[in-house]
Amino acid sequence: MKKSRKPTHPGEVFYYDVLEPLGISITNASKHLRVSRKTVSELVSGKISLSPLLAIRIAMVTNTTFSKKYPKPEIFLLTPKYILIEKNNL
C-alpha cells in the first residue's frame, strides 16, 4: 500500500514560495499584512493555521486574487485539506 505524504502547511508555502524568493523578512511581511510579527512567524513555522482573513490579506498583498472587490485567495485552498488531515492524525 502506497503511503501518501503529509500535505505542506500553507505557512511553509507562503514562506518558501513568496517570502524567501522575494527576500521579504517576516517583519516586513507582518507590516504589509497588518498583523503582528508573531502571527506571521507562527504561520510560517506551522504553529497556527491560516485563517480566512489572513489568507485574504496574503492574496491581496501578493496580488493573487481575481479582483480586489471579491478576493479568492488560491493559497487558502490548501488549508482545508491540511486541517482535515491534521485533525484526523491527533
C-alpha positions in Angstrom: 0.0 0.0 0.0 1.4 3.4 -1.0 1.8 5.8 1.8 0.7 9.3 1.0 2.8 12.2 2.2 1.5 14.8 4.6 0.4 17.9 2.8 2.5 21.0 3.1 1.4 23.6 5.6 0.1 26.8 3.9 2.6 28.8 6.0 5.5 26.9 4.5 4.2 27.5 1.0 3.9 31.2 1.9 7.5 31.3 3.2 9.2 29.2 0.5 7.2 30.4 -2.5 6.7 34.0 -1.6 8.8 35.5 1.2 12.1 33.7 0.6 12.4 34.2 -3.2 11.5 37.8 -2.9 13.8 38.4 0.1 11.0 39.6 2.3 11.5 39.3 6.0 8.9 38.1 8.4 8.9 41.6 10.0 8.3 43.3 6.6 5.6 40.8 5.7 3.8 41.4 9.0 3.9 45.2 8.3 2.4 44.7 4.8 -0.2 42.3 6.1 -1.0 44.5 9.1 -0.7 41.6 11.6 1.8 41.0 14.3 5.3 39.6 13.6 4.4 36.8 15.9 1.4 35.8 13.7 3.5 35.6 10.6 6.3 33.8 12.4 3.8 31.2 13.8 2.2 30.8 10.4 5.4 30.1 8.6 6.6 27.7 11.3 3.3 25.8 11.1 2.3 26.6 14.7 -1.0 28.2 13.6 -3.5 27.6 10.8 -4.1 30.0 8.0 -7.3 31.9 8.8 -9.6 33.0 6.1 -8.9 36.7 6.9 -5.1 36.2 6.8 -5.5 34.2 3.5 -7.4 37.1 2.0 -4.7 39.6 3.2 -2.0 37.5 1.7 -3.8 37.2 -1.5 -4.4 40.9 -1.8 -0.8 41.8 -0.8 0.7 39.3 -3.2 -1.8 40.1 -5.9 -3.1 36.5 -6.2 -6.8 37.5 -6.4 -9.2 37.6 -9.3 -10.4 41.0 -8.2 -9.8 43.4 -5.2 -13.5 43.5 -4.6 -14.1 39.8 -4.4 -10.7 38.2 -3.4 -10.3 34.5 -4.0 -7.1 33.5 -2.4 -5.7 30.5 -4.1 -3.3 29.8 -1.2 -6.3 29.3 1.1 -7.4 26.3 -1.0 -4.6 24.3 0.6 -5.8 24.9 4.1 -9.0 22.8 4.4 -7.2 19.6 3.3 -4.3 20.2 5.6 -6.6 20.9 8.6 -8.6 17.7 7.9 -5.5 15.5 7.8 -4.1 17.2 10.9 -7.3 16.7 12.9 -7.5 13.0 11.9 -3.9 12.3 13.0 -4.4 13.6 16.6 
